[in-house]
Amino acid sequence: MPHYFSSNFTLGILGGGQLGKMLLTETRKFDITTKVLDPSADAPCRIACNTFVQGSLTDFDTVYRFGKEVDVLTIEIENVNVDALKKLQSEGVKVYPSPQTIELIQNKATQKQFYTTHNIPTAPFHRFESLTNLQQAVANEQITLPFVWKSARFGYDGNGVKLVRQLPDLSLLPEGECIAENLVPFAKELAVIVARNVSGETTTYPVVEMEFHPEANQVEYVLCPARISEEIAQKARAIAVQVAQAFQVVGLLAVELFLTAEGEVLVNEVAPRPHNSGHYSIEAAYTNQFEQHLRAILDLPLGNTDSKVAGVMVNLVGAEGYQGDVIYENIEQILAMEGVTPHIYGKRQTRPFRKMGHVTIVNRDIEKARAIAEKVKQTIKVISIP
């Protein structure tokens, strides 16, 4: 086994946001040397890595030069230069997840096509090279309203996804490759995080349930365990493993799912990295998702994914009407509540709906945890200095 701990071995991370910052908590725990690349001088990771490099994640030369200086390279965001990663891989740098996996997942149209090819259940969809082609298909009644429009590239946190209910909605969409997906009347949105190491050892975390903000299309609450039957939970975990094995992912794969009223489980989309739906695991699981990602990409034995206790996560996002230097109003009040742990991401500037942190609530009873989470959400406000 390579000598990872307290050595010159260097792990490179592309992306310096909050996911990287939380991953660095685990690298510091294990004393693994790290180097991080991010375009922002104020990236949350800058305070926790051994070496911080400011630079573009999408520029070939920047990513290539960065990758030549590390032993294993991983990501905390998918929007990276895949061609540079392919060249690094061909020259012996270990890149996990592989550039081929990242490339498939980067494009939502390709991702959806992949599910169809591999007999993975997903909502029916049509792929379009441009918005003009989509508008023509609607005019010719090949596509019926309502439907869900998704940009093929660069969507995140609800951006790049729109519900098209009537014809005027079409004119508000940006140009570019996209998909039109059948509107699924789902009962719940679920997620399963799968961990798969270099040797192919695979494990899944318990199924979580996600509750979304009605306007921002952002996750407001994540509940673990999901309030579903054991039969549905087993089905969701089995589909998530099928997806991870089809992609041959190394590291973590977050699989977002729709549960229909009929008990059908459909894959919505995936992310090949630690994910918002797994943040609860820092306080609630035996092995949190960030430690598990490290174990997987370094080909170490995978940890126990069971929960010690029920957990609910609340996202802390910038309040509407506030922009500027951040203040976490009433944070001391939530710290006085039982089982409550805030995580502040280190972004100095707030703006509406920007992810600024999260709060985990643990309790033996999921319903009690959910009630405290509601109180947390109503109490803490992410605002700016007047």
C-alpha positions in Angstrom: 0.0 0.0 0.0 1.3 3.5 -0.8 2.6 5.5 2.1 -0.3 8.1 2.3 0.0 9.3 5.9 2.5 11.8 7.2 4.5 11.6 4.0 5.2 13.5 0.7 2.2 11.8 -1.0 0.1 14.7 -2.3 -3.7 14.6 -3.0 -4.8 17.2 -5.5 -8.4 18.6 -5.3 -10.0 20.5 -8.2 -12.3 23.0 -6.7 -12.0 24.9 -3.4 -15.6 25.3 -2.3 -17.4 24.0 0.8 -17.2 20.3 -0.3 -13.4 20.6 -0.6 -13.3 22.4 2.8 -15.2 19.5 4.5 -13.0 16.9 2.7 -9.9 18.7 4.0 -11.2 18.1 7.6 -10.7 14.4 6.9 -7.3 14.8 5.2 -6.1 16.8 8.2 -7.4 14.0 10.5 -5.3 11.5 8.5 -2.3 13.9 8.0 -2.5 13.6 4.2 -0.8 16.4 2.2 -3.2 18.4 0.0 -3.0 20.9 -2.9 -6.2 22.7 -4.0 -6.9 24.6 -7.3 -9.7 27.2 -7.4 -10.3 30.4 -9.4 -11.3 32.4 -6.3 -8.6 33.9 -4.0 -11.2 33.7 -1.1 -12.2 30.0 -1.7 -13.3 28.3 1.5 -10.5 25.7 1.0 -7.7 28.2 1.2 -7.4 28.0 5.0 -7.3 24.2 5.3 -5.0 22.8 2.5 -1.2 22.6 2.5 -0.9 24.4 -0.8 -3.5 26.7 -2.4 -3.3 27.5 -6.1 -5.5 30.2 -7.7 -6.4 29.4 -11.2 -9.1 28.3 -13.7 -10.6 24.8 -13.4 -11.6 24.8 -17.1 -8.3 26.0 -18.6 -6.3 23.0 -20.1 -2.8 24.3 -19.2 -3.7 25.3 -15.6 -5.4 22.0 -14.8 -2.6 20.0 -16.5 0.2 21.8 -14.7 -1.6 21.5 -11.4 -2.2 17.7 -11.9 1.5 17.1 -12.7 2.4 18.1 -9.2 0.1 15.6 -7.3 -0.1 11.8 -7.0 -3.9 11.4 -6.9 -6.3 13.9 -8.3 -10.0 14.2 -7.3 -12.8 16.8 -7.8 -15.3 18.6 -5.7 -17.1 20.1 -8.7 -17.8 18.6 -12.2 -17.1 21.7 -14.3 -13.4 20.9 -14.9 -11.2 20.5 -18.0 -11.7 16.8 -18.9 -9.1 16.9 -21.8 -6.4 17.9 -19.3 -7.5 15.1 -17.0 -7.3 12.5 -19.8 -3.8 13.6 -20.6 -2.7 13.4 -17.0 -4.3 10.0 -16.7 -2.4 8.8 -19.8 0.8 10.0 -18.2 0.2 8.0 -15.0 -1.5 10.4 -12.7 -4.4 8.7 -10.8 -7.6 10.6 -11.5 -10.7 9.6 -9.5 -13.4 9.7 -10.6 -12.0 9.0 -14.1 -12.2 11.7 -16.8 -14.4 9.4 -18.8 -17.0 9.2 -15.9 -16.8 13.0 -15.3 -17.3 13.7 -19.1 -20.4 11.4 -19.2 -22.0 13.1 -16.2 -21.0 16.7 -17.1 -23.6 16.7 -19.9 -27.1 16.0 -18.7 -28.2 14.9 -22.1 -25.4 12.3 -22.4 -26.1 11.3 -18.8 -29.8 10.6 -19.5 -28.9 8.7 -22.7 -26.5 6.6 -20.6 -29.4 5.5 -18.3 -31.5 4.4 -21.3 -28.6 2.4 -22.8 -27.9 0.7 -19.5 -31.6 -0.1 -18.7 -31.6 2.2 -15.7 -35.1 3.5 -14.9 -35.4 7.2 -15.6 -38.2 9.7 -16.7 -38.8 9.7 -20.5 -37.0 12.6 -22.3 -36.1 14.1 -25.6 -32.7 15.6 -26.4 -32.3 18.8 -28.5 -29.2 20.4 -30.0 -30.6 23.9 -29.5 -33.5 25.8 -28.0 -34.7 26.5 -31.5 -35.1 22.8 -32.2 -37.0 22.4 -28.9 -39.4 25.3 -29.8 -40.0 23.7 -33.2 -40.8 20.3 -31.6 -43.3 22.1 -29.3 -44.9 23.9 -32.3 -45.2 20.6 -34.2 -46.8 19.0 -31.1 -44.0 16.4 -30.8 -43.5 17.7 -27.2 -46.5 18.4 -25.0 -46.6 20.9 -22.1 -46.0 20.8 -19.2 -42.4 19.4 -19.2 -39.1 20.0 -17.4 -36.4 21.8 -19.4 -32.8 21.0 -18.4 -29.7 22.7 -19.8 -27.3 19.9 -20.9 -24.3 21.8 -19.4 -23.4 23.8 -16.3 -26.6 23.4 -14.2 -26.2 23.4 -10.4 -28.4 24.1 -7.3 -31.5 24.5 -9.4 -29.9 26.6 -12.1 -30.3 25.1 -15.5 -33.7 23.5 -14.6 -37.1 25.1 -15.4 -40.6 23.9 -15.4 -42.2 24.9 -18.7 -46.0 25.1 -18.1 -47.1 27.4 -21.0 -45.7 28.6 -24.4 -44.4 32.0 -23.1 -42.1 30.1 -20.7 -40.1 28.9 -23.7 -39.0 32.4 -24.7 -37.4 32.8 -21.2 -35.0 29.9 -21.7 -31.4 30.3 -22.7 -30.0 29.0 -26.0 -28.0 25.8 -26.1 -28.2 22.0 -26.0 -31.0 20.8 -23.7 -33.4 18.1 -22.8 -37.2 18.1 -22.3 -38.1 15.6 -19.7 -41.6 14.3 -18.9 -43.0 15.8 -15.7 -42.9 13.0 -13.2 -45.7 13.2 -10.6 -43.5 12.0 -7.8 -44.4 11.4 -4.1 -40.9 12.0 -2.7 -37.4 13.0 -3.9 -34.8 10.6 -2.5 -31.1 10.2 -2.7 -28.6 7.4 -2.1 -24.8 7.9 -1.9 -22.8 5.0 -3.2 -19.1 4.6 -2.3 -16.9 2.5 -4.7 -13.2 2.1 -4.2 -10.4 1.5 -6.8 -10.7 -2.3 -6.1 -14.5 -2.3 -6.8 -15.6 -2.7 -3.2 -19.0 -1.0 -3.0 -21.3 0.2 -0.2 -24.3 2.5 0.1 -25.5 5.0 2.7 -29.1 4.8 3.9 -31.7 6.4 1.6 -32.4 10.0 2.4 -35.5 12.1 1.7 -35.1 15.6 0.3 -37.5 18.5 0.7 -37.1 21.4 -1.7 -37.7 25.1 -1.7 -40.7 25.7 -4.0 -39.2 28.7 -5.8 -35.5 28.3 -5.7 -35.5 24.5 -6.5 -32.9 24.1 -3.8 -32.8 21.4 -1.1 -34.1 22.9 2.2 -34.1 19.7 4.3 -32.4 16.3 4.0 -33.8 13.6 6.3 -32.1 10.4 7.2 -33.6 7.8 7.3 -36.1 8.6 4.6 -39.7 8.0 5.7 -40.3 5.1 3.3 -40.9 1.3 3.5 -37.9 -1.1 3.8 -38.9 -2.5 0.4 -38.6 0.9 -1.3 -35.4 1.6 0.5 -33.8 -1.7 -0.8 -35.0 -1.0 -4.3 -33.5 2.6 -4.2 -30.2 1.3 -2.9 -30.0 -1.5 -5.5 -30.7 1.0 -8.4 -28.0 3.3 -7.0 -25.4 0.5 -7.0 -26.4 -0.4 -10.5 -25.8 3.2 -11.6 -22.4 3.4 -9.8 -21.2 0.1 -11.4 -22.4 1.2 -14.8 -20.4 4.4 -14.6 -17.5 2.5 -13.0 -17.2 5.4 -10.6 -14.3 5.5 -8.1 -15.1 7.7 -5.1 -18.6 8.7 -4.2 -21.7 8.8 -6.5 -24.7 10.7 -5.2 -27.8 9.3 -7.0 -30.9 11.5 -6.9 -34.2 9.6 -7.3 -37.9 10.2 -7.8 -40.4 7.9 -5.9 -43.7 7.8 -7.7 -47.1 7.2 -6.0 -47.1 3.7 -7.5 -43.8 2.9 -5.8 -41.6 3.2 -8.9 -38.1 4.5 -8.4 -36.6 6.6 -11.2 -33.1 8.1 -11.5 -33.2 11.9 -11.8 -29.4 12.8 -12.0 -26.1 12.0 -10.3 -23.0 13.8 -9.0 -19.6 12.0 -8.8 -18.4 13.6 -5.6 -19.5 14.3 -2.0 -23.0 15.8 -2.1 -25.4 18.0 -0.2 -27.6 15.0 0.5 -24.8 13.4 2.5 -23.9 16.3 4.9 -26.0 14.8 7.6 -23.4 12.0 7.8 -20.8 14.2 9.5 -22.7 14.0 12.8 -25.1 11.1 12.2 -23.1 8.3 10.5 -20.2 6.1 11.7 -18.2 7.1 8.6 -19.0 10.5 7.1 -19.2 10.9 3.3 -16.0 12.9 3.1 -13.9 10.3 4.9 -15.5 7.7 2.7 -14.6 9.5 -0.4 -11.0 9.6 0.7 -11.1 5.9 1.6 -12.5 5.1 -1.9 -10.0 7.1 -4.0 -7.0 5.9 -2.0 -8.3 2.2 -2.3 -8.6 1.8 1.5 -11.3 -0.4 3.1 -14.6 1.4 3.0 -16.1 2.4 6.4 -19.4 1.6 8.0 -22.2 3.7 6.4 -24.8 3.0 9.1 -26.3 5.9 11.0 -25.7 6.1 14.8 -28.8 8.4 15.1 -31.4 10.0 12.9 -30.2 13.2 11.2 -31.8 16.2 9.4 -29.8 18.7 7.5 -31.0 22.3 6.9 -29.2 24.3 4.2 -28.2 27.9 5.2 -28.7 30.1 2.1 -28.5 33.8 1.7 -31.8 35.5 2.6 -33.6 37.4 -0.2 -33.0 41.1 -0.2 -29.5 40.9 1.3 -26.2 41.2 -0.4 -22.7 41.9 1.0 -20.7 41.0 4.1 -22.4 38.1 5.8 -24.0 38.0 9.3 -25.5 34.8 10.8 -28.3 36.3 12.8 -29.5 34.3 15.8 -26.8 31.6 15.5 -26.3 31.6 19.3 -30.0 30.7 19.6 -29.8 27.6 17.5 -26.6 26.6 19.3 -28.7 26.5 22.5 -31.0 23.8 20.9 -30.4 20.1 21.5 -28.4 18.2 18.9 -27.8 21.2 16.7 -24.4 21.7 14.9 -23.9 24.6 12.4 -21.3 24.3 9.6 -20.2 27.7 8.2 -18.6 27.4 4.8 -16.3 30.5 4.9 -17.9 32.6 2.2 -17.6 36.3 3.3 -20.2 37.6 0.8 -23.8 36.6 0.9 -26.5 37.0 -1.8 -30.0 35.6 -2.2 -30.0 31.7 -2.2 -26.2 31.4 -2.1 -25.2 28.3 -0.1 -23.5 29.7 3.0 -23.5 26.8 5.3 -25.7 24.0 6.7 -27.0 22.9 10.1 -27.3 19.3 11.2 -29.9 18.2 13.8 -29.5 14.7 15.4 -32.0 12.9 17.5 -33.1 9.3 18.1 -36.5 10.2 16.6 -36.5 11.5 13.0 -39.8 13.3 13.6 -38.3 15.2 16.6 -35.2 16.0 14.5 -37.5 17.3 11.7 -39.4 19.5 14.2 -36.2 21.0 15.6 -34.9 21.6 12.0 -38.1 23.6 11.3 -37.3 25.7 14.4 -33.7 26.2 13.2 -34.8 27.3 9.8 -37.2 29.9 11.3 -34.6 31.2 13.7 -31.3 31.6 11.9 -31.1 34.2 9.1 -28.2 34.6 6.7 -28.2 38.4 6.1 -25.7 41.1 5.4 -24.2 44.1 7.4 -26.5 47.1 6.8 
